[in-house]
Amino acid sequence: MTVLTPKFGMGASVLRVEDAAFITGKGRYTDDIAPEAVLHGYVLRSPVANATFTIASVEAAKAAPGVHLVLTGADVAHLADLKSGAMQKQPDGSRAPTKDIPILCRDHVRYVGDAVAFVVADTRALAQDAAELIEVDYDSEEAIAETARALDPDAPLVWPDTGSNKAFLYELGEKARAEAAFAKATKIATVEFHNNRLVCNYMEPRAAIGEWRADENRFRLTTGSQGVHSMQRIVAGVMGVEPGKLHVVTPDVGGGFGPKTFVYREYPLVLEAARQLGRPVKWTGDRTEHFLTDAQGRDNAVEAEMAMDDEGRFLALRVKLVANLGAYISQYGPFIPFVGATMSTGVYDIQALDVSITGVYTNTCPVDAYRGAGRPEAALLLEKLVDEAARVIGIGPDEIRRRNFIRPEQFPYTTPTGRMYDVGEFAGHMDLALERAGWTGFEARRAEAAARGRLRGIGLATYIEACAFAGSEPAHVRLEGDGTVTVFIGTQSNGQGHATAYAQFVSEKLNLPISQIRVRQGDTDELAKGGGTGGSRSIPLGGVSAARAGEDLAAKIRKMAADELEASAADIELIDGTARIVGTDRSLDFASIAKAAKNPDDLKGFGEFVQNEATYPNGTHVCEVEIDPETGHTEVVAYTIVDDFGATVNPILLAGQVHGGIAQGIGQALSENTVYGADGQLISASFMDYAMPRAEDFPEFRFETRNVPSTTNALGIKGAGEAGTIGGTPAALNAVTDALWRAHGIRHIEMPATPMRIWQAIRDAAAQ
């Protein structure tokens, strides 16, 4: 049989098929949907961070123009709280209790934005007007918002019944072994810093539409998500119904980054209101609500030490981390610092490890997974510490990494936390990145910048992450009557290009143009199960399953075509939507084959790849910056990345993922910062005060891959969705620190390294 090279298969630079609709305004997002007779909801939120409260009266609100319903905590007492099952075991084997999120607060609010009441009216404006008529008496108490102060003896308690703001304690590694290594170390490097809190700021704020379908005897929830099946399971539990009594639909989604995974209060609220009113109810959040209430990211207070010998070889790593969880335990909140800690040793051969993680409550918005979910935190900690270790030893940051990398002959390699790295060539991608970045020519560029009155620095980060965790993502494909093919899969595109990527896998097996392949996600009625999108799992797991489903359908099409053409299935080739006997002009198009099918199952293909271990993408980022010492302004003048993603599905999609991740990573390093006042008020509650990076803040990225195929993934794919964020923050911060260290001996600057902080650091150094 002739083997044809597919034009659209794995490795091809196919343009995104979904973009035509998006760039012409034809996307269909939750807020674009308006069911007949829809009403609108508004959430009344607490203006204070810590208070007991009573609602004196809701009568004025109920009597306000256009109002149909007012709900308070007492009215939704039958709805279950939002719970987390993510607590890990503590040193004594126990799991700490959680503090769950009530759908509406009953008598106490614990952060600014906590939900107090829900008003439904003819329009959002009328609902908001009515909400302002609700009489709420707040008895304010002292609040705690600062991570590093949460465990102070005099800190106010978020939950007085616990007697402390400590939520849990995790420990990883072997304390005694680490202590022994530190005892014999001749050099020790130390860092202490704050991993700043972030607001994810996806383009599309959250929205939700709740409906009670009396004719179906079930609910329907329409909302932007990162997977409808987990949403169905959790929301159904809150509503007290079986999952089958809730139909969840996700249309187009304008960005997710982790926080759109979670169930928020508004989802059961619109469903409950719809059940009571017998009409659809829509809630659409604005940007301020996003700042106040959508799960935030990072926010760790960190102390870390590296024990070394005289040559700078790493002997042991010790970490003390305090993780801010906010006022309640969010869905995966307690798991994020834990999974990050499992990557503590990174790409280095460090045999002894001692990590202590203390989770704390504060009077702030709950914290949960944000792009990378723990792995960026681990990479920043380690790469910042490794640069400091190089300064302690007196060698270059490249050399200290080269001396401590896990070597290729050591694979498969098990880390002190039990992570099993299957393959890796870390020195290989670092050396290539340094070559592409012109590392050896930096001194000349630095001298030229100095002549212009600028400080120039170069930063390096070598990272590894765990993603595509053990599990599967089944895929179904179906040949339609018009000869096109539909793919059904339980992940959810938030802008990554799934409609293109999955079509490529199927196209390769069917030799069918991707314009003839449709990808369906986001509907619990169309697929029985799905794991959703997160942790870079969609393509490593779902892509392999889609390819196998395509193979299954291709075999069935060949058999049906062979029966119709009176030939052997082995003699049938598939090309451009037709099945043809090799070497002849006898053929049938896919539409004719579909019509001739005797069994509907013959038109369906199924694939499920089960992966037993995570994959481990890794790479090197090199960032070069110039700083104006008179203003503290930092310009990123060059940025180079060499990544190992195992295999490349689509170079265009891959570059987009990496570029976007770097923007988020550099944003954290240089500008983004969530700031709470001592009273728990969110000071950075809008784009006036929260500095998002812009396109003009970045140079043209130099990006290439040096792939070593994964042995745990059937197609060698490792995943790439979070990698840019993981390498971006430490590379940018190390570049800024390098410039300040060379010019003024400054070893540390807190993130974000804003112009004011840099300017002040230079002045302080000059004064000393």
N, C-alpha and C positions, 0 to 999 in steps of 0.2 A: 504494500500500500504506500502511496506517495505521502511523504511527510511534508506538510506545508508550514511555513513559518508564519504565525499569526501576526497581523499588523497591530493588534491591540492588546496583546498578551502581556504577561509579567515582564517587566523591564522596559516596556515601551513608554515613551514620553507622550502620553495621550493628554490632550487638553480636557479640562473638567467639563463634563456634559451638563452639570447642573447650573453652571454660571450664567448661561444665557437668561434664564428666568430671574436670577437674583439681580443681575446688573440692569435689567429692564423693569424692575419694580414688580415682577410677577411672582415673587415668593409669597408663600401663604403661611403666615405665622399665627400664633394663637389669637392675638388681638385683631387680626384681620377677619376672624370668624364671628359672625353675628347671627345666632339662631333666632328664629321668629319669637317675638315677645320677650326678648332677653332683658333682664334687669341687671343692675350694676351694684357691686359691693365695695365698701370702703372699710378699712380697719382703723379703729381708733387706737392709737399707740401711746405708751407712757412717755411723758416728757421728762421724767426723772429716772435715775439709775437704780435707786433702792428705796422702796417705800411700801408700807401697808396702805391699802386703799379701800374705800367703800364707794359704791355708786348710789348716790342719794336718789336719783330719779332718771328714768329714761323716757318719761311721758312726753316731754317737749319734743324729743327726737322722733318718737313714734307719730306725733301729730304734725310733723313738719311736712311741707309739700312734697309729694311724690314718694314718700317713704312707705315701704311694704313690710319691713321686718327689722327688728333690732334684737341682736343676740348678745348676751353677756355670759360670763363664766357659768352661772347657775343654769342657763338655758342649754348649755352643751355639756353638762356634767355626764351625760350618757356616752359621750365620745371619749375613747381612750386617749391617753397622752401619747406623744411621740417618743418612742423608746429607742435606746441604743443597745445593741447586743455585742458591742465591740470591745468591752473591757477584757483586757488580757490578765493572765495570772500574776499575782504579786509574789514576792519572795516566799511568803508563807503558804502559797498554793491557793489562796482565796482570790476571788474577784470582787473588787470594790463595788458598792452599790452605785447605781446611777441616779442622777437627778433629771427626771424626764421633763419634756416640754409640754405644758398644758395647751390645749387648743385655744382657750382664752383664759387669762389669769383670773383667779378666783378672789384672792384677797391680798396678793403681794406681787409687786413688779420687781424685776431684778436687773434690767438694763434699759437704757433709753431705746424705745422702739418695741418693747414688750407689748403683746397684744391684749387689749382691755375689752373691746367690744367690736361687733361687726354690724354694719348698717347696710341695708339693701334698699335701693330706690330706683326710680326710673332712669336716672343718669348718675354718673360718678360724682358730678358736681353737687347734685342734690343730696347724695349720700354723705358727702363730706360736710356739707353745710349742716346736715342734721346731726352728724357725729359731734360737732362742736357744741351742740345743745345738751349733750349728756353731762350730767353733773357728777363729777368724780372728785372725791376728797382724798388727796394724797398726804400721808404723814411721812415725810421724807426722813431717811436715815443716812448716816455716813456711808460712802461707797468706796470700793477698792477697784482700781482699773489697771494698776501697774503690775506687770508680771513679776518683776524682781522683788516687789514688796508684799506679794500675796501671802507669804508665809511668815511675815514679821509678827511678833507676839501681839503688837497693838493694831494689827490690820483689822478693819471691819470684816465681819463674816457674811459671805453671800448666803450661806445656809447655816443659820445659828445652831440647828439641831446636830450638825456634824462636829461642832467644837473646833473646827479648823477649816481653812480653805483648801487643804490637801484633798484631791480627788482620788489619787492612786499613787502607787510606787511600783515601778518596773525596774528590774535589774537584768543585765545581759553580760555574758562573759564570765571570767573567773577572777574574782577579786584577789585571792591569795597569789595566783600566778602573776598577775599584773604588779602587785606590790613587790614581789621578788625581783621582777625585771626593773622596776624603778629603783630598787635598792642598789642594783649593780650598774645603773646607767651613769655615764660620765657627763652627759649633756641632757638638759630638759628644756623643751620649748613649751610655752604657755600662751594661751589666748583666752580672753574673756570678752564677750560681746552680746549684743541683742540682735536676734534674727527678727527683723521688723515685721509687723503685721500688715497684711495686704487685703484690699478689696478687689475682687476679681474683675468687675466692670466689663462683663460681656456686653455686646452691642444691643441685644434685645433684653430689656428688663423682663422679669418673670410675669406671667399672666396665667389665668386658669378659668375655665368655663365648666360649671357643674350643671348636670341635667338629671332629672328623674324621669326615666322612660317608663311610664305606667304600662304601656302596651307590651313592653319587654320584661317588666317587673325587675328592673335593675337600673343602676346609676351609669352615667357616662361622664368621664372626666377628660377634658381636652387641655393639655398643658405642654409647654416646652420641657423636655426631660432629657436624660441621658440613657433612658431605657424604660419602656413602659411596663415590663413585667415586675420588676421590683417595686415600681410605683403602685401597681395594682395590688400586690400582696400587702404592702404596708398600709396603704390608704383603706383597703377593705377591712383590715384589722382594726383600724381606728373607728370605722363606721359600724363595726360589729356585724359584717356580712361576709359570706364566702367570697373568695376572689372572683368566681364566675358571675357574681352579682354586680361586678364593676367592670365596665368596658373603658379602657384607657386608650386614648389616641394622642399621639404627638405629631403635629405637622412640622413645617420647617422650624429650625431652631437657630437663633442668632448667637451662637457661642455658648459654651458650657463650662469648660475648664475645671470640672469637679463639682462646684456648688449646684448645678442643675440636676445632679444625681438625687439630691435629697428631697424628702417630703417636708413641705412647709405647711404651716397652719392654714393658709388660705385654701388649700386643696380640699380638706374635709369641710371647711366652712362653706365654700360655694356649693358643695354637694348637700350639706344639711339644709342650707337655705332653699335650694331647689326642691328638696323633698317636702319642706314645709309649705312652700308657695306654689308648687306645681308648675313652675316656670323656670327656664334656664337663668342662671345667675353667673355673671362674668365679673372677675376681679382682675384689674391690670395695675401692676405696681409702677411707680415712677422711680426716677433715678435716686431721689432722696431715700425712698423706702429701701432701695437696693443697698445703699450705703449703710443704712441702719440695721437691716434685718437679714440679708442673705449671708449665709455662712462665710466667714472670713478665713484667711489663711496665715500660716507660719506663726509668729509671735512666741519665740522661745528665748529664754535667758540661758546663756551657754558659758560653761567653763570647761576647758579641755587642756590636756597635757600630753606631750609625746616624749617618751623616754628613748634616748639614743646612745650609741657608743661614740667613740672619738671620730669615726668615719661617717657619722650621720646615718647609720643604719638603724631602722626603727625596731625597738625592742618591745614597747608596750604603749597602749593608748588608754588614757583615762578620761572619761567624760561625765560631767554633772550637768544635767539639762532640766530646766523647769519649763513645762509646756502649759501655756495659757489655753484653757478650754472654753472660756467665757462663762456665762451664767448658768448654762445647762449643758448636759451631755448631748451633743449632736450625733447624727446617725453613725458615722465612722470616727468621730472625733478622738476617742481614746486610742484607736488603732494607728493613727497617723504618726505620732512620735515613735511608736513601737516599731512599725515597719521601716521607718527611717533609720532607727538604731540598728536594725539588722544589716544595714549597709555601711556600718561605721568604719570599717577598715578599707573600703573602697578598692582601688586597684593595687594596693600595697600588701606585701607579705609581712603582716603584723601578727605575731603569734599569741600575744597576750592582750586581753581587753577587759576593761571594767567600765561599764556604762550604768549610770543611775538616772532614771527619768521620773520626775515628780510632776504629776498633773495637778493644776490648781484651778480653782474657780475664781472668777472676777466678775464685777458688774459690767460686763461687756457682751456684745453679740457673740453667740456661739462660734467656735472655731472648728473647721473640718477640713476635708481634703481640698487642696487647691493645686493646680497643675504640677504634677510630680509627687504630691502627697507624701511628704516625709523624706523622699530621696533628695530633693533639692536642699533641704535643711541639712542632711547628712553630708552631702558633697561640699556645701559651703563651709561647714565646720572643719572638715578634714582638709580641704584645699587651702583655706586660710591658715590652718595650723602648719601644714607642710611648708608653705612659704616662710612662716616664722621660723620653722626648724632650719631652713636653709640659711636664714640670717644668723641664727645662733651658731651654726657650724662654720659659716663663712664660705659657703659654696653657692653656686647658682641654683635657681629653682628647678631648672631642667636636670641638673646633675643629681640633686638629691632625689628626684623622682626616679631617675634612671637606676640609681643604686637600690631602690626599694620596691620597684615593680615586681609583681608576680611574674615569673618567667614562663615562656611558652611550654617548656618541658615540665612545669609543675602542674599542668592541667590534666585531668579535672582537678579543681582546687576547692577545698572546703574551708570556708572562713570560720573564725572563732564563734560566729553566730549561727553557723549551720548552713549558710548559703553555699550552694554548689555551682561554681562557675565551670562551665563545660569547656570553653575555649577563650582565647584572648591573646592578642599581640600588642600590648600597651605601648612598649617602646617604639614599635613600628609606626603607630599613628601619631605618637608625639613627635618623632623625628620628622615625619612628613609634614606635620603642621608647622613645626619650627622652620623647616626649609621654605614652605610656601609663605610664611609670615616674614621672612627675611630676618630671622632672629640674630644671626651673626652680624648683620649690618645695623643693628639698633643703635649702637653707640654713636655712629655718624649722624643718624637722624636725631638723636638726643642733643648732640652738639649744635646741630643746625637750629633746633627748636630753642635752645638756650640763647642763641644769638638773637633770636626774635623775642626774648624775654619770657619764654614759655617753659614749663616743666613737662618733660615727656616721660611716660612710664609704660612698661610692657608687662602684661599679666598672663599667667598660664593657669589652666585648670585641666586636669586629667580626671575624668569621671567614669563611673560605672553605675548603672541602675538596674533594678529588678522590675520586670514588667511582664505582661502576658502570663499572669500567674496560672498555676496548674488549674486545669478545667477544660471546658469546651464551649463552642458557640455553633450549634447546628445550623445548617443552611438547607433550604428547599428551593428547587427551581421547577418551573412549569412551562411547558410549551403551549402557547396560546393558539387559538384558532386562526389568527392572522399571520402566524409564523414567527411572531416575536417570542421572547422568553422573559419571564418574570422571576426575579430572585427574591426570596423571603428570608429575612435574617433578623435576629433579635438584638442587634446593636442599634445605635442611634447616631446618625450624623448630626454634628453641631457645627458643621462647616468644614470638616476634614476632607470631603471629597469621596465619601463612600459610594455614591452612585456611579462614580467613575471607576474606583478601585475594584469593587466587587464585580462590576461588569467586565473588567479586564480578565479576572480569573476565569469567569465563565466563557468569555469570548475565546480564550486560548483553547479551551476544550471543545467548543462547538464550531470554531472558525466562523463566528458570526460577528458582524460589525457591532460595536458597542451601542450604536444608535438603535439597534434592534433589541437591546436588553434593558429592562426596567428593574430597578431595585426598590423593594418595598420594605419599609421599617416603620415602627411606631404605631402598631395597632394590635392589641391583645386578641382581637377576634381573628386575625389572619395567621397568627403563629402561637403555638401552645406555650412556648417558653423561650427565654432569651436572657443573656447575662448583661446586656446593656454595654455602654461605652465607658471606658475608664481604664487607667493603667496600661494604655497602649495595647489593649487586648484585641481590638477589632480585626486588624489585618493579620497578625500572627496566628490567631485562632480562627476567626471568621473567614479570613481569606482562604486558608487551607481548606476549610469546610466547603466554601463556595466552589473551589476548584474540584473537589471530590464530587460535589453535587453535579457539577457540569459534566464530569466524566461519566457519572451514572446516567444522566439524561442522554449524553452522546451515544452511549452503548445502546440505549433503548431506541433512539432514532435510527441508528444503523440497522438494528434488527427489524424495525417496522418497515424501513425503506427496502431492506433486502427481501422481505416477504412480498411487498408490492411489485418489486422489480424482478422477482424470481432470480435472486442472486445470493451469494454468500455475504454475511455481514462483514466478514473480513475484507471484502472487495469494495466496500462502500466508503467513500471519502466525503467529508462534510466541508463545504466551502460556500461562503457568502449566502447562507440561508437555504442551501440546497444539499440534497444527498445524491451522490452520483456514483455510478459504477466506474471504477478507475479505468482510464484509457478509452472510455466511450462517451457518447453524448446522451446516454440514457440517465435521466435524473428525475427527482421529485423535489419540489420546494417544500419548506417546512410547513407551510400552511396546508398543503395537500396531505402531508403525512399526519398532521394533527386531525384533519377531518376523517382520515381513514382509520384512526385508532379505534380498536375494539374494546379497550379497557382504559378507563380514565387514568389508572395508575401508570400506564405506559407513557403518559405525557409528563410524568413527574420524576425528578431526580432528587436524591437526598445525599448529604454528606455531613459527617461529624468527625472532626479531628479532636482527639483527647490528648492534651499535653500534661505530662506528669511533673514538670518542673518549670520554674520561671525561665524566661530568657533574660540575657544580660547585655543590652546595648552599652557601648562605651565609646569614648572618644577624647579628643583634645581640642580645647578652645584657646585661642591666643588673641588677646585684646590689647590694642595700643591706644593710649590716650594722650592728650595735651591739656595742661591746666594753665589757666591765666592766674598767676599768683596775686594779681591786684584785685580780682573779683571772685576767685574761687571757681569760676566756670570751667567745667570739664567738657571736652569734645572727644568723642570716640572717633579716631582718625583711621583706624584699620581694625578689621576683625576677620579672623581665619578659623575655620573649623575643618577638622578631619574626623569623621565618625565611622564607627564600625557598627552597622545595622544588620549585619549578617547577609542580607540580600535586599535588593532594591526592587520594589514593585513598579513605581512610577517616579522617575527623577523629578518631574515638575511638582507633583504632590509632595514628595519628600522635602524638596527645597522649601516649599511653603510652610510645612510643619516646623522645620528647623528655624527658618527666619522668624516666624511668629513666636516661637519659644524663646529665642534670643532676645527679642524685644521685651518680652515679659521679664526675663532674667535681668537684663540691664536696667529695666524700669525699677526693679526692687533695689538694685545696687546704687542707683544714682538719684532717683526722684520719688518713687512711690512710698507713702508712709501713712498708716492709719493712726491718728492721734486722738487719744481720749484725755480729757482733763481729769484732774484729781477728783472731781465730783461725778465722774462717769459720763459727762457730756461728750458726744462725738464732735470734736473740733473740725476734723477733716471730712465733713459730710457732703461735699459737693466738689465738682471739678474746679471750683474757685480755690480750694484748699488742698486738694489731692492731685498731685502732679503726675499725670499720665505721660508716658513717653510719646513722642510724635515721630513721623517718618523722617523729618529733618534732623532728628537726633542721631541718626545712624548712617554709617558709611555703606558702601556696597559690600555685602558679605562675600568672602571667598569661601566656598563650601565644596567639599568633595568627600567621597567615601573611600575607605580602605577596609572592605568587608571580609570578615572571616565567618563563614556560614555557621549558624547555630546547629549543634547536634541534637538539641532537644526539640526543635521544631522541624516538621516534616519538609518544609521548603527552605529551611535555613534562615528564616526571618526572625529578627530580634525585636522589632518595634521601634518607633521613632517619635511618637506623639509628644513626649515630655522632655526629650533629650536636650533640646535647645535651652529650656528653662533651667535644667540641672547644671549645665556647664556655663551658662551665661552669667549668672550672678557672681560666682567666685572669680571668673576670669576678669570681669570688669572691676570688681573690688580689688583684686590683686594688682591690676594695672594702676589704679589710683594710688594704692598704698606704695607701690614701687616708685612712682614719681615723687611722692612725698618723702619716702625713705632716702632716696638718692640725694634729694635737694636739702632736706631739713632733718633727717634722722627720725622721722615720724614713723612709728611701727604699726600704728593702729588708728583707724577712723571708723566711727559707727556708721551703719547704713540707715537711711540712704545718705550717700556722700554728696550732700547738697553743696552748692556754692558757699552758703553761709558756714557750714561745718568745715569745709576745706579752708576757707579764708581765716576762720578762727584758729584752726589747728596750726596754720603757718604763722600767724601772729603769736600764738602761745609758744611755739618752738623758738621763734626769734627772741622772745622775751627771756627765755631760759638760757 
